[in-house]
Amino acid sequence: MENKKFEELITELEVIVKELESGNDDLEKSIEKYTEAMKMVKICNDKLKNATESVNKILKDNDILEPFEINE
């Protein structure tokens, strides 16, 4: 699951949410889907955190990544 792209995970999460909202599954199946969804949420959160850290760095002229700061 960790190898999937962020967008793929979000799409799968949307499907699970719709299935859970429909109320068509029994309790055990709903718990199973909820557990799977929570694992996906954690992976998405980790991917977003990594992306944010990458975006907040800039490649300097000497090819060294340094933190990006906004001076207001």
C-alpha positions as CSV (number, residue, x, y, z in Angstrom):
1,M,0.0,0.0,0.0
2,E,2.9,2.4,0.7
3,N,4.0,2.0,-2.9
4,K,0.8,3.5,-4.2
5,K,0.7,7.1,-5.3
6,F,-1.1,9.6,-3.1
7,E,-3.8,10.2,-5.6
8,E,-4.5,6.5,-5.9
9,L,-4.9,6.2,-2.1
10,I,-7.2,9.2,-2.0
11,T,-9.4,7.6,-4.7
12,E,-9.5,4.3,-2.8
13,L,-10.4,6.2,0.4
14,E,-13.3,8.0,-1.4
15,V,-14.6,4.6,-2.4
16,I,-14.4,3.2,1.1
17,V,-16.1,6.3,2.6
18,K,-19.0,5.9,0.1
19,E,-19.3,2.2,0.9
20,L,-19.3,2.9,4.6
21,E,-21.9,5.7,4.2
22,S,-24.2,3.4,2.3
23,G,-24.6,1.2,5.3
24,N,-24.9,-1.9,3.1
25,D,-22.1,-3.8,4.8
26,D,-22.4,-5.8,8.0
27,L,-20.6,-4.6,11.1
28,E,-17.5,-6.8,10.7
29,K,-17.0,-5.8,7.1
30,S,-17.5,-2.1,8.0
31,I,-14.8,-2.4,10.7
32,E,-12.5,-4.1,8.2
33,K,-13.0,-1.3,5.7
34,Y,-12.6,1.4,8.4
35,T,-9.3,-0.2,9.6
36,E,-8.0,-0.3,6.0
37,A,-9.0,3.3,5.5
38,M,-7.2,4.5,8.6
39,K,-4.0,2.8,7.4
40,M,-4.4,4.6,4.1
41,V,-4.9,7.9,6.0
42,K,-1.7,7.4,7.9
43,I,0.2,6.7,4.6
44,C,-1.3,9.7,3.0
45,N,-0.4,11.9,5.9
46,D,3.2,10.6,5.8
47,K,3.4,11.3,2.0
48,L,2.0,14.8,2.6
49,K,4.6,15.4,5.3
50,N,7.4,14.3,3.1
51,A,6.2,16.4,0.2
52,T,5.9,19.5,2.4
53,E,9.5,19.0,3.7
54,S,10.7,18.7,0.1
55,V,8.8,21.8,-1.1
56,N,10.2,23.7,1.8
57,K,13.8,23.3,0.6
58,I,15.5,25.0,-2.3
59,L,18.5,23.9,-4.3
60,K,21.2,26.5,-4.0
61,D,23.8,27.3,-6.7
62,N,26.3,24.9,-5.0
63,D,23.8,22.0,-5.3
64,I,23.0,21.9,-1.6
65,L,19.4,21.7,-0.4
66,E,18.8,24.4,2.2
67,P,15.6,25.3,4.1
68,F,13.4,27.8,2.3
69,E,12.4,30.7,4.3
70,I,9.9,33.5,3.4
71,N,11.0,36.9,4.4
72,E,8.1,39.2,4.9
